[in-house]
Amino acid sequence: MDLVIRDVRVIDGSGGPSYRADVGLDDGRIAAVRREGDPALSGTRLLDAHGLALSPGFIDMHAHSDLALLRDPAHEAKAAQGVTLEVLGQDGLSYAPVDDPTLAEVRKAITGWNGGAPGDTTVDFDWRTVGEYLDRLDRQGIAVNAAYLIPQGTVRMYAVGWDDRPATPAELARMKQLVAEGLEQGAVGMSSGLTYTPGMYAGNAELIELCRVVARYDGYYCPHHRSYGAGALQAYEEMVSLTRAAGCALHLAHATMNFGVNKGRAPELLALLDDALAAGADISLDTYPYTPGCTTLVAMLPSWASEGGPDAILARLRDDSTAEKIRHHMEEIGADGCHGVPIEWDTIEISGVSDPGLASCVGKTVAQSAAQRGEAPWVTARRLLIDDRLGSTILQHVGHEENVREIMRHRVHTGGSDGILQGDKPHPRAYGTFPHYLGRYARELGILSLEETVAHLTSRPAARLRLPDRGLVREGYRADLVLFDPDTVAAGSTFESPRTLPIGIPHVLIDGRFVIEDGRRTDVLAGRSVRRTDHRPARLPPNARPAS
């Protein structure tokens, strides 16, 4: 065999008890698992793993590495965490399918997430379709595997534009065609960002029609739904009802309950989901193990202020009368961009800017910067939006620890970093989500056992993605594996030092090749696109125990 990992504690991803074994890898697959007392394995290379645990590679169900994988071949942010597969195309906005005008608009719209603004030459945007984007990942070579969701907001931008109106029958037919083509080219489902324009302009009837297309390809719908603040439970219920009407599987993105109105209300959300599951709904969800959120500053605006796209937004902000209407809506009414809750500027921390000349704002809340300047917070925020051309990212400190813990215990929970890698001070979840689950929430707090935690991060997301040969340590499965020290594994990233790599993860393998070896990134680019080519549900071997 190519490699034999000896005397390792196998946490196989099923949620069942761990066990000691030797594990042999050959030709990118797990060739043999030999428990204590079984005949010994021999291999070209031996790795003594005493004291370490072996698990399947972690699957990041919510990633914003759409350009980072192309721009940064090392991609240590994820590889060093043990992530071996990321799901891209999140929150309804990404870079395929597009035509030239749509690509230019989406590059401006999500500069704060990914960089890549018009004029940025660090990535050659030489694709237009989903298939061409996935081909580009494969052609260039990437650090970790990547799956893709069709971004509904981009699709609407392509077919309808930035107008806040229902789609015409012809426009709806075009959107359905774009979604079908993307799924045929390998996308695993469709995402939405229903607090982001222009995707949020879609009504439920339109979304149901698109989800019916997704269902025909056995994909899933992954919405960032209409509110995580005021009316959050109703927004979750809306997504459950919508997907059931469409006959489509549902995966709830970063399924949090935020802002003061939702403190302690996670049990109500989970009861809603349990009722739907009992009635036959196909639902899963992901979360990150932190309380603050992360997005762009422009996302806080009311949707009417964003109609027409980035250039129209900037024109409204420059007009004093319109800017005052925006302020009133945000501060006194509660904009839909801020989930229907009046914005509290002392919770909005600037985490990154596109213009280096504005770096003095990073690491401060809008309220703090305003106080230093002796002006109202809105004056500071408005100036930053204009001067940074909508490219500023924020941390939004509005979460509740009790909700985070309650939701991660749920039987359909998976892990998703929602990792935005842009900015001088990104959210530490981008570099720390998976070791933070293992170290903080499993080992230190005991919210879940280590075996349960690994199942949440491996076999559960693999089942949602319909991947028949990933997510478990089983003979014949792909050798996407993580070796970590259960006693020391921890996130290194903090809010003060968000790009610090984790500790206690010495080895990560993709396709049986070391991506991380002895704690260091190798030059191996073993990742590739993971495409929906087999529409049958994942099947576990007869002797495999399903995730609990």
FIMARRO-950115 format. One record per residue: residue in three letters; z, y, x of N, C-alpha, C in turn. Coordinates in steps of 0.001 Angstrom, whole numbers, plus 500000, padded with zeros to 6 digits. Each point is the difference from the previous one (the first is absolute). Example, Ala and Ser with C-alpha at 12.3 -4.5 7.8 and 13.67 -1.06 7.14 Angstrom:
REM FIMARRO-950115
ALA507800494310513190500000501190499110500000501200500900/SER499280501050499650500060501190500820500730501090499230/
This chain:
REM FIMARRO-950115
MET500000498809500834500000501191499166500000501244500872/ASP499543501111499416499944501244500769501388500491500381/LEU500951499880499072501348500517500216500985499162499213/VAL501121499657500635501112499350499305501212500909500109/ILE500536500375498844501218500819499931501157499040499807/ARG500880499923500983501024498961500001501356500533499569/ASP500718499108499278501408500210499656500204501344499311/VAL499238500206498940500063501273499288500596499781498611/ARG500703500997499512500494499981498627498864500433499086/VAL499487499090499205498861500296499135500512500537498659/ILE499631501230499704500220500595498676498617500062499383/ASP499687499009499179498591499695499736499335500857498944/GLY500734500933499375499407500873498997500159499523498579/SER500480498777499819500149499460498639501253500503499303/GLY500947500532500765501294500363499436501024498898500128/GLY499573498806500447500909498884500187500744500083501309/PRO500905499051500249500816500033501218499142499936501255/SER500448500670501039499307499936501287500335498676500682/TYR499234499681501032500200498737500721499472500168501425/ARG500457499139500892499533500039501384498786499085500146/ALA499058500451500804498770499211500163499248500473501226/ASP499019499184500388498953500422500917498750500245499152/VAL499279501073500309498813500363499223498815500105500952/GLY498951499243499694498814499994500839498863500768499361/LEU499312500806500814498869500804499537498741499550500713/ASP498902499966499253498729499631500600498868500650499216/ASP499106500653500726498808500593499404500351500946498850/GLY501052500789500197500360501022499018500755499503498793/ARG500371498734499991500703499419498856501317499375500461/ILE500890499801499033501214499222500245499587498532499925/ALA500028499336501138499487498629500071501077498965499726/ALA501260500316500332501068499012499816501347500712499915/VAL500871499460499144501395500439499907500847498744500147/ARG500754499916501101500781498801500287501482500363499998/ARG500717499441499042501433500268499905500738499160501052/GLU501274500291500155500826499260500948499929498507499687/GLY499773499189501011499883498555499826498584499518499863/ASP499028500905499718498597499620499921499425499869501415/PRO498858499324500135499369499901501327499712501387500575/ALA500153500124501307499813501290500663498527500400500012/LEU499766501314500055498652500546500099499711500395501438/SER498737499921500383499592500484501321498917501049499813/GLY499944500948500932499029501064499866499632500601501335/THR498926500756500014499565500698501201501052500987500470/ARG500680500612499026501053500956500326501216499692499151/LEU501182500131500598501256499789499300500780501306499964/LEU500616500274498854500849501182499853501366499542499524/ASP501014500177500834501373499661499619500522501115499103/ALA500259499682498734500403501001499014501444499823499562/HIS500831499371500832501399499824499643500650501363499724/GLY500693500086498885500643501240499608499142500905499145/LEU498726499641499849499097500815499189499681499312498677/ALA499562500799499057499507499492498719498496500187499951/LEU499320499050499385498555500056499800499718500133498518/SER499230500992499622499625500165498596498508500293499914/PRO499425499895498799498633500496499835499946501490500317/GLY498806500488500352499843501425500220500278500778498727/PHE500522501197500160500354500825498849498756500669499426/ILE499978500117498689498869500600499288500456501323499410/ASP499383501069500455500321501344499519499141500278498776/MET500616499945498825499262500125498750499596501425499670/HIS500463500970500796499633501392499702499909500771501316/ALA498793500076500542499796500620501309498994501142499902/HIS500191500989500853499067501124500101499409500039501413/SER499496498863500443499423499877501335498481499983499960/ASP499417500550498952498563499915499766499191500530501184/LEU500454501083500612499343500537501192500747499636501271/ALA501312499810499903500795499698501194499523498723500683/LEU499586499006499231499513498756500597498764500236500855/LEU499194500995499620498795500315500759500275500967501141/ARG500947500893499785500286501040500989500890499493501130/ASP500922499095499674501014499545500957499966498484500104/PRO499225499456500919499873498539500083501334499284500206/ALA500959500612500697501281499326500241500785499835498708/HIS500036501036499180500664499972498693501403499391500086/GLU500762500463500990501344499464500202500923500273498833/ALA499733501041499248500856500322498857500201498782499114/LYS498958499224499796500100498824499140500116498703500799/ALA499208499868501051500022498745500758501390499701500539/ALA500703501017500475501325499778500583501037499622498964/GLN499734500261498716500913499594498923499800498551499576/GLY498942499359500506499679498661499533499042499979498834/VAL499412501151499677499007500051498927498702499383500514/THR499484499038499264498738499360500374498896500256498982/LEU500337500632498878499003500333498974500470501241499255/GLU499101500961499866500273501211499225499027500091498830/VAL500471500556498887499143500256498852499723501503499953/LEU498731500364500171499556501388500083499408500453498661/GLY499519501252499980499360500527498791500996500371498923/GLN501171500460500402501104500172499061499966501354499273/ASP500759500044498911500273501236499254498731500680499495/GLY498957499201499811498808500509499338499094500862500839/LEU500304500173501306499187500878500838499767499362501359/SER498743499704500288499608499517501316498519500275500175/TYR499375499338500973498709500457500512498819499128499607/ALA500168499127499034498884499202499497500372499494498599/PRO499028499981499079498597500368500149499795501515499856/VAL499049500533500752499739501436499974498515500259500219/ASP499562501208499610498771500563500520500407501131500936/ASP499052500702500564500338501014500994500894501109499445/PRO499689500586498825500876501052499480501407499497499684/THR500104498792499447501321499453499686500808499753501261/LEU499347499484501033500701499770501259500559501307500553/ALA499216501055499965500479501292500503501211500479499210/GLU499977499801498683501118500437499160501257499165500235/VAL499833498694500087501184499155500168500606500194501383/ARG499167500290500996500546500285501325500899501235499961/LYS499595501007499251500835501189499853501256499691499191/ALA499841499201498959501102499776499057501166499250500621/ILE499733499053500910501098499191500543500124500141501513/THR499672501187500489500241500292501413501465499780500363/GLY500905500383499099501428499857500269500455498558500112/TRP499270499082499377500335498578500111499459499390501285/ASN498732500303500310499279499235501009499349500825501093/GLY500101501325499957499142500780500865498575499886499492/GLY499021500103500909498618499782499590499378501123499218/ALA500543501227500121499413501139499306498580500236500484/PRO499155500642499179498667500364500492500098500740501330/GLY499214499578500946500078500552501345500766499129500971/ASP500832499095499485500723499045500837499019498923500457/THR499845499860501297499018499050500539500632498734500569/THR501288499776499724500663498824500560499558498710499321/VAL499419500095498817499471498840499297498572500312499579/ASP499099499059500227498618500109499549499906499377498617/PHE499813500832498986499936499512498621498589499483499722/ASP499711498828500518498649499456499926499840498996498867/TRP500909500008499036499909499106498847499965500836498724/ARG499587499361498904500067500631498687500539499020498947/THR499714498733500124500459499012499030501257499296500501/VAL500663499286499104501165499206500377499607498954501034/GLY498890499310499756499567498976500945499715500564501375/GLU499396501186500050499701500621501287501277500422500729/TYR500999500461499246501280500346500633500652498754500598/LEU500037498911499240500592498764500510499197499465501189/ASP498684500126499933499173499606501152500346500829501226/ARG500265501284499794500339500877501127501304499548500651/LEU500996499649499186501254499487500559499738498771500861/ASP499173499092499502499717498762500732499189500273501267/ARG499056500913499896499132500283501138500764500671501139/GLN500890500914499644500734500717501038501118499156500587/GLY500605499153499180501180499251500414501254500778499675/ILE500962499355499367501210500675499553501231499199500396/ALA501128500684500049501230499390500501500559498960499042/VAL499967500287498704500554499094499000498955499796498912/ASN500196498990499177499079499737498902500123501084498932/ALA498931500184499225499987501061498998499276499547498745/ALA500638500215498861499367499844498690499839501387499391/TYR499172500109498964499642501315499477500022500012498477/LEU500581501062499454499974500272498571498985501108499715/ILE499227499847498952499063501051499610500795501186499459/PRO499834501190500558500792501153499575499400500669498760/GLN500689499885498880499469500493498725499764501502500012/GLY500853500763500686499785501438500070498723500351500743/THR499706499287501076498749500208500727498805499621499138/VAL500130498890499266498925499575499103499733501071498941/ARG501078500582499460499821501051498983499384501254500629/MET500436500333501201499421501135500712498494499803500172/TYR499597498797500338498603499645500225499190500135498712/ALA500533499476498893499232499910498757500159501208499085/VAL501180500643500029500305501071499049500193501346500697/GLY500545499959501213500363501232500685501470500304499824/TRP500366501265500138501397500428499934500383500565498632/ASP499175499787498982500266500592498687501086499235499261/ASP500876500745499330501054499420499163499446499812498599/ARG499316498876499822499377499687498702499731498510499937/PRO499784499473498788499623498594499899498628499758500615/ALA499826498830500534498689499616500526499026499774498852/THR498743500338500203498968499681499023499718498504500051/PRO499348499450498993499651498569500062499206499640501253/ALA499080500871500401499216499709501199500879500032501250/GLU500926500946500065500900500087501142500945498814500060/LEU500489499562498842500868498827499966499235498758500453/ALA498767499875499545499180498858500428499794500022501513/ARG499801501190500557499822500112501446501276499608500731/MET501167500430499504501262499624500633500211498501499944/LYS499711499398498875500154498550499889499071499281500981/GLN498805500529500175499067499405500958500531500113501422/LEU500552501174500357500546500195501347501168499061500263/VAL500859499828498997501129499091500154499512498565500167/ALA499056499586499178499473498636500097499351499763501363/GLU499235500972500472499348499838501301501035499875501120/GLY501051500810499931501043499920501017500707498663500011/LEU500251499452498816500642498694499910499067498905500510/GLU498725500101499678499039499022500503499892500054501520/GLN500259501164500575499918500167501446501305499643500710/GLY501036499622499237501192499472500640501303500693499698/ALA500001501085499228501270500642499645500863499043499192/VAL501321500157500131500939499087499327500504500549498676/GLY499635501232499664500448500599498754499662501473499992/MET500740500750499172499764501433499842501340500727499997/SER500037501155500645501203500835499998499747501280499216/SER501080500629499574499939501340499402501118500849500566/GLY499767501303499991501050500975500283500070500942498822/LEU500816499675499026499965500713498722500880501241499973/THR500505500422501180500495501364500142499138500770500993/TYR498865499403500402499065500643500917498665500245499292/THR499422501158500243498682500285499449498926499432500931/PRO498848499606499426499625500045498591500331498728499227/GLY500618499007500651500273498744499303500892500170498791/MET500920500969500059500948500187498904499334500532498739/TYR498754500477500114499303500493498818499475498869499114/ALA500084498770500473499531498853499215501000499670498905/GLY499524499839498796500843499533498908500148498490500028/ASN500893499513499151500271498558500014498799499167499570/ALA499212500507499061498824499230499566499046499794501174/GLU499839501034500813499139499890501183500577499002501002/LEU501300500073500238500635499092500949499923498552499522/ILE500155499789498705499901498642499461498617499423500253/GLU498968500799499795498644499516500250499802499617501468/LEU500527500801500900499877499678501426500823498763500348/CYS501186499881499412500842498828500277499373498720499463/ARG499246500099498935499301498809499502498990499495501032/VAL499366500918500706499095499594501070500793499313501108/VAL501128500582500378500844499408501042500425498591499597/ALA500383499830498735500466498695499530498901498941500084/ARG498770500408499772498900499026500060499852499401501392/TYR500440500723501004499915499521501379501342499466500500/ASP500941499811499077501314499465500357500711500906501003/GLY499744501297499903500701500963500833501250500506499304/TYR500608501009500585501187500589499380499909501516500031/TYR500729500628499092500056501454499896501299500476500621/CYS499885500974500905501156500499500742500132501504499768/PRO500714500404498949500108501427499721501229500651500625/HIS499788501151500594501038501017500158499969500703498652/HIS500971499699499144499852500368498594500352501469499771/ARG500098500404498731499968501423499670501300500741500263/SER501090499299500199501246500711500316501020499042500592/TYR500639500454501085501172499321500550501251500831499748/GLY499850501042499170501111500888499689500244500034498501/ALA499728501142499365500165500111498545499038499045499306/GLY500527499195499100499160499044499290499537498826500834/ALA500737499675501074499566498915500886499920498668499265/LEU500988499683499178499976498719499296498808499909499061/GLN499699501099499334498838500008499117498715499827500803/ALA499964500560501220498822499850500847499830498552500447/TYR501097499340500341499921498576500334499532499194498781/GLU500561500292498852499622499266498791498519500196499683/GLU499507501212500244498584500285499783499119499086500845/MET500374499799501274499203499147500872500062498542499562/VAL501173499551499573500135498630499513499109499789498771/SER500050500935499066499201499869498771498510500081500297/LEU499634500900500881498591500200500343499396498744500607/THR500690499407500957499448498818500667500021498776499083/ARG500982499921499132499991498881499049498825500127499042/ALA499688501225499584498841500205499130498704499625500714/ALA499966500203501321498803499693500781499970498556500476/GLY501113499273499874500079498646500526499985499967501514/CYS500616501013500623499925500183501444501378499871500627/ALA500072499378501159501252499926500746500417501398500456/LEU501312500220500063500559501312500324500903499892501221/HIS499778500890500964500901500134501139500431501458500081/LEU501297500243499805500522501358499929500275500528501404/ALA499333501100500352500109500571501338501312500752500157/HIS500618499842501188501273500660500333500835500242498727/ALA500476498910499437500616500003498670501425500546500068/THR500094501310500062501281500671500141500397500685498693/MET501237500422499960500538500832498904500670501193500680/ASN499314501141500021500432501133500798500493501177499159/PHE500530500991500691500511501240499433501303499741499231/GLY500727501079499760501306499877499356499956499341498637/VAL498895500162499280499912499436498650499997498483500012/ASN499734499385501155499901498539500059501078499340500851/LYS501004500739500372501074499421500816500650498840499247/GLY500049498829500644500651498839499408499219499311498898/ARG498727500320499822499244499462498866499066498843500376/ALA500106499496501217499152498869500380500155498803499061/PRO501222499671499530500100498855499090499147500145498742/GLU499787501212499533499149500198498822498549499654500329/LEU499548500394501184498646499640500417499855498494500111/LEU500956499342500632499893498563500207500077499240498686/ALA500773500500499039500037499373498673498637500108499321/LEU499360501151500154498658500176499433499033498989500604/LEU500062499837501319499100499062500669500325498558499629/ASP501283499675499907500379498632499625499489499647498607/ASP500075500952499080499486499755498649498497499739500042/ALA499281500787500791498553499816500090499657498672500667/LEU500730499648501061499757498724500673500267498830499060/ALA501063500099499234500327498936499048498918499847498935/ALA499313501103499712498928499969498999498662499583500601/GLY499982499689501302498792499476500616499232500955500883/ALA500524501204500222499297500952500856500032499540501461/ASP498961500339500734499900499693501432500316501293500755/ILE501224500106500503500480501250500599500666499710501335/SER499740500863500966500758500038501244500191501461500371/LEU500762500259501049500258501378500408500321500024501484/ASP499929501195500589500454500163501377500901501216500102/THR500871499986501008500812501163500331500163500083501511/TYR500418501165500467500446500191501374501507500234499976/PRO500735499605501041501467500020499959500598501326500492/TYR499559501081499393500494501339500328500068500804498708/THR500759501075500010500106500826498786499001501144499927/PRO499655500716501094499014501074499855498588499459499799/GLY499174500789499329498589499707499897499223500821501013/CYS498694499803500029499142500731500929498632500169499371/THR499503501224499995498662500268499479499524501323500597/THR499108500674499315499517501298500460500631501115499177/LEU500083501174500585500554501147499275499124500380498813/VAL498687499904500166499104500365498907500159499077498798/ALA500481498782500224500193499063498887501050500488499010/MET500840500945500405501046500516499117499464500950498936/LEU498775500483500153499461500987499072499717499377498638/PRO499979500818498937499577499477498694498536499611500032/SER499640499023499204498636499459500067498952501042499639/TRP500334500917499102499004501003499634499653500890501202/ALA500935500163500907499745500828501174499118499289501019/SER499844498682499848499210499219500948498612499668499482/GLU499712500367498753498680499700499454498928500704500819/GLY498946499266500310498914500566500786500046499652501467/GLY501127499461500484500077499550501373500624500995500951/PRO500039499659501291500735500792500982499603501468500071/ASP498715500304499965499587501404500098500472500799498792/ALA499956499384498821500473500681498791501512500203500044/ILE500721499043500561501453500152500138500315501205500880/LEU499337500089501126500262501114500917499663501335499358/ALA498945500063499218499651501247499311501097500399499023/ARG500564499037499281501078500320499058501245500476500737/LEU500307499358501116501179500402500760499853501412500571/ARG498784500384500323499787501338500564500051501090498936/ASP499839499632498749500061500970498902501444500165499551/ASP500533501224500098501423500232499740500413499600498589/SER499178500336499022500354499701498611500043498487499758/THR498983499296500484499973498548499810501113499331500794/ALA500247500506501203501077499424500811501345500136499305/GLU500222501107499299501255500170499271500109498994498856/LYS498890499700499339500020498980498946500348498628500592/ILE499458499722501192500310498733500666501487499931500312/ARG500530501085500571501435500028500323500845499766498760/HIS499682500687498910500768499856498756499978498547499524/HIS498829499402500060499883498611499539500828499069500886/MET499940500213501309500704499120500928501510500198499955/GLU500454501229499993501427500277500147500760500004498687/GLU499345500314498920500727500189498742499670498971498931/ILE498792499479500006499607499018498985500097498585500553/GLY499449499802501182499906498665500593498566499514499956/ALA499297500109501114498581499635500050499822498492499976/ASP498874499559499437499722498565500018499825499497501427/GLY499562500876500922499926499597501396501351499676500598/CYS501058500611499461501373499706500427500716499163498945/HIS499224499176499304500542498988499087500792500618498846/GLY499573501186499571500607500630498839501371500591500231/VAL500426500095501259501332500504500344499837501345500715/PRO500742501036499619499932501265500742500284499771501479/ILE499161500564500844500094499716501421501247500636500603/GLU500641499273500890501164500488500739499584500104501457/TRP499829501223500477499421500217501320500888499506501127/ASP501278499811499722500868499460501053499853498502500162/THR499192499350499158499695498572500163498631499773500622/ILE499244501065500218498630499892500509499997500353501483/GLU499926498973500859499999500183501447498580499850500535/ILE499549500964500768498669499917500585500036499000501155/SER499162498966499894499996498950501022498796500070500922/GLY498981500739499613498829500114500851499086501106499527/VAL499250500574500918499021501043499691498701499674500729/SER498896500443499439498708499806500645499733501056501056/ASP500512501214499768499819501107500928501185500045500969/PRO499784499745501282501123500006500954500756501319500040/GLY499362501078499597500674501281499993501103500112498970/LEU500077499034499097501030500003498955501118499007500298/ALA500045499481501218500945498940500346501454500411499843/SER500297501296500014501390500431499857500585499640498642/CYS499135499680499036500472499614498666500456498547499939/VAL499530499190500950500256498556499943501471499721500255/GLY500561499107499185501404499632500137500950500875499207/LYS499469500986499310500818500887499174499585499856498544/THR500944500195499116499626500070498598499324501340499733/VAL499257500058498911499376501264499614501076501057499785/ALA501133499600499410501095500944499775500539500549501315/GLN500113499153501021500506500465501294499024500973500659/SER498721499677499987499010500901500585499964501334499268/ALA500132499937498676499995501232499211501210500864500332/ALA501151499366500146501220500757500317499877500674501362/GLN499392499313500948499819500595501322499077501209499950/ARG499070499975499062499054501107499881500476501064499014/GLY501087499720499305500508500948499025499093500171498800/GLU499425498881499521499089500073498863500269498839499046/ALA499414500079498831500162498938499014499284498734500464/PRO500517498812499656499366498755500445498528499882499600/TRP499655500449498796498612499884499582499073500826500902/VAL500457501142500454499195500826500898499690499213501279/THR501021499327500527499807499177501197499056498836499727/ALA500217499302498892499166498841499667498556500417499773/ARG499790501086499297498640500477499725499287500347501303/ARG500680500724500881499382500367501270499636498750500807/LEU500886499002500010499742498787500760498806499238499424/LEU499914499910498696498870499318499376498677500657500390/ILE499983501316499976498760500725500325499686499900501488/ASP500991500297500831499746500044501444499674498619500564/ASP500560498953499429499748498640500488498882499322499226/ARG499344500749499131498880499483499210500354498689499318/LEU501177499977499407500496498885499177500314498755500812/GLY500090500138501337500168498825500857501424499633500342/SER500996500646499395501401499752500361500548498772499286/THR500766499189500730500694498861499403501485500319499860/ILE500648499306499072501407500276499704500792498707499873/LEU501287500093500266500978499028499546500679500607498783/GLN500163499196498966500615500474498775501289499216499778/HIS501132500665500191501304499342499993500553499939498571/VAL499491499023499231500343499936498579500368498588499539/GLY500196499057500943500271498617499616501477499684499867/HIS500295498772499575501376499549499763500174498603500583/GLU500977499847500874500207498737500697500278498852499038/GLU500780500246498949500306498904499084498744499481499313/ASN499042500885499706498740499551499418499189499186500994/VAL499955500455501262499259499282501042500512498568500118/ARG501311499840500061500580498662500170499761499116498784/GLU500132500563498819499846499201498788498572499480499867/ILE499036500855500256498605499612499811499574498963501028/MET500474500112501247499556499047501017500508498582499740/ARG500982499849499161500499498655499676499098499256499022/HIS499107500699499330499281499394498880499038498911500448/ARG499780499023499152499231498808500346498508500263500219/VAL499477501147499569498587500282500261499831501107501045/HIS501070500308500712499967501067501005499285499558501269/THR499226500912500592499409499825501325500255501267500811/GLY499653499962501277500213501152500867498725500787500219/GLY500115501308499952498880500888500300500520501244500680/SER499444500333501152500544501123500767499631501352499424/ASP498861500090499316499463501303499593499959500921501221/GLY499684499429501145500135500701501267498888500992500259/ILE500331501282499937499084501068500377500248500312501467/LEU498989499815500823500152500075501446499709501382500560/GLN499593500926499149499679501352500425501269500837500158/GLY499882501071500751501074500975500084500880499826501220/ASP500655501083500387500900499966501148501285499257499694/LYS500370499933498732501252499355499621499766499135498761/PRO499248498908500163499706499162498837501246499294499475/HIS499876499474498808501085499208499414500223498761500869/PRO501253499672500323500245498825500859499562498684499390/ARG499733499979498702499530498755499375498691499522500625/ALA499186500934500534498723499613500587500186499090501201/TYR501081500185500744500274499221501205501157499020499822/GLY500677500010498843501229499241499911500255499163498774/THR499099500017499010500298499352498717500435498548500145/PHE499239499198500728500237498548499989501221499598500815/PRO500195500514501215501273499706500677501205500604499299/HIS499809501087499245501112500588499250500431499063498875/TYR499045499372499335500353498980499005500807498876500643/LEU499542499523501150500649498849500640501363500360500570/GLY500078501128500693501233500354500693501034500649499112/ARG499590501010499284500957500757499183500348499283498694/TYR498980499620499240500257499525498637500298498502499929/ALA499503499209500933500328498568500026501230499739500858/ARG499925500318501293501109499650500896501253500846499747/GLU499877501300499943501176500865499938500588500108498598/LEU499162500182498990500499500227498646500000498740499141/GLY499196499001500364499966498767499223499440500173498600/ILE499158501006499811499384500203498686499158498787499628/LEU499312499461500984499247498760499878500322499141501214/SER499869498680499851500095499154501181498774500221500874/LEU500094499584501254498852500148500892498806499213499474/GLU500261498806499476498912499179499470499343500682498791/GLU500811500570499113499436500709498847499198501219500448/THR500535500737500956499313501194500479498637499653500556/VAL499939498961500825498715499592500569499020499616498897/ALA500457499304498969499114499644498893499429501238499326/HIS500838501029499831499532501246499383498874500635500826/LEU500044499796501315499076500686500896498800499150500385/THR499946498742499528498948499085500459499330499239498851/SER500666498986499473499327499150499014499753500725498684/ARG500915500869499601499772500715498735498765500895500064/PRO499885500866501016498767500789500054498753499149500211/ALA500100498899500748498831499134500176499547499419498668/ALA500965499644499147499645499478498682499333501075499150/ARG500522501229500051499370501088499244498570500234500463/LEU499758499873501299498678500220500558499090498777499873/ARG500530498930499404499239498760499812499501499440501332/LEU500896499981500991499645499496501326500537498588500143/PRO499149499001499988500464498611499963500511499466501325/ASP499823500734501098500390499450501296500802500999500829/ARG500718500888499347500876500952500677501317500096499256/GLY501012500490500688501277500268499348501030498904500124/LEU499658498874500607500932498904500210499790499400501393/VAL501051499443500569499866499187501208499739498575499530/ARG498734499642499940499563498701499512498826499529500853/GLU499900498720500173498861499441500722498711500374499267/GLY499035500473500753498724500416499444499919501475499677/TYR501142500675499943499999501435499694499615500798501251/ARG499558501206499782499629500866501110501212500302500867/ALA499766500080501307501090500247500939500230501497500170/ASP500320500657498875500470501387499996501514499927499905/LEU500705500243501097501404499642500119500793501084500716/VAL501293500028499716500929500932500630501169499215500562/LEU500387500302501223501221499468500594500968501162500172/PHE501179499887499379500983501084500070501396499428500214/ASP500882500851500482501386499629500240500820500395498779/PRO500475499046499212500738500354498779501263500815500265/ASP500556499877501208501253500699500308499802501444500428/THR498795500348500406499796501351500522498875500773499336/VAL499125499341499247498837500693499451500443501226499209/ALA499334501115500241500356501257499339498874500997500188/ALA499928500932499083499057501108500148500497500939501093/GLY499107500402500866500345501025500984499766501392499468/SER499106500114499021499637501309499468501131500575499156/THR500198501290500138500966500748499210499320501279499533/PHE500676500750499143499432501276499566499921500982501162/GLU500872499834500983499972500883501174498936499553501002/SER499810498674500142499024499449500951499144498968499269/PRO499074500474499179499327499086499067498977499067500626/ARG499585500250501236498990499138500618500592499001500992/THR501304499830499996500624499012500872499714498594499467/LEU499562499112500879499630498653499587501245499154499738/PRO499864498933499215501148499153499672500483499191501196/ILE501181499423499842500536499084500994500120498616499377/GLY500084498990500878500234498642499530498780499289499458/ILE498781500494500319498765499317499591499157499797501256/PRO500268498953500773499312499856501290498561499525499908/HIS499655499238498930498661499407499950499407500116498601/VAL498740500377499944499225500020498756498638499388500310/LEU499584499049499183498712499341500198499128500184498764/ILE498737500265500231498997500030498945498878499069500411/ASP499669499067499102498973499006500300500372499192501246/GLY501310499814500208500484499226501138499973500733501325/ARG499683501295499986499897500793501233501122501035500023/PHE500557500217501171501114500932500122499512501447499874/VAL500469500658498970499778501438499833501166500768500631/ILE501211499470499810501198500456500704500519498815500795/GLU500213500185501308500511498931500859501107500562500883/ASP501156499354499916501171500473500738500291501470499698/GLY499800500366498750500322501354499559498983501049500348/ARG498855499613500556498984500970500402498689499732499267/ARG499297501062499677498695499884499354498982499495501013/THR499291498941499653498910499513500828498727500771499643/ASP498905499650500644498735500657499664499202499195498973/VAL500627499008499369499317499136499038499757500756498689/LEU498787499929499497499638500529498682499592498805499136/ALA500995499307499477499751498760499260499855500218498503/GLY500219501226499536499907500264498571498561500005499510/ARG499861499794498710498685500071499357500205500318498528/SER498934500333499317500123500265498577500273498700499252/VAL500862500092499017500319498870499127499385500315498649/ARG498996499258499617499199500335498827500215498997498881/ARG499893500479498781500090499121498847498681499263499849/THR499949498803500570498807499172499871500280498734499211/ASP501251499644499872500396498811499251500896500476498873/HIS499511499941498775500721500583498873501027499062499378/ARG500170498829500584500997499077499451501397500412500438/PRO501008499783499137501377500312500402500418499181501208/ALA500895500595500796500537499279501153500754498764499540/ARG499830498897500724500693498749499679500850499589501193/LEU501245499688499754500850499503501065499775498497500164/PRO500159499482501225499914498554500183501045499289499148/PRO499795498710499688500936499289499122501432500015500495/ASN500205500017501315501369499948500516500590501389500247/ALA499246501046499647500492501359500245500876500463498848/ARG501019500729500351500888500554498986499555501428499695/PRO499763500340498723499567501365499694501101501006500307/ALA499582501259500232500980501059500264500916500159498798/SER501291500210500295500973500166498913499883501376499409/
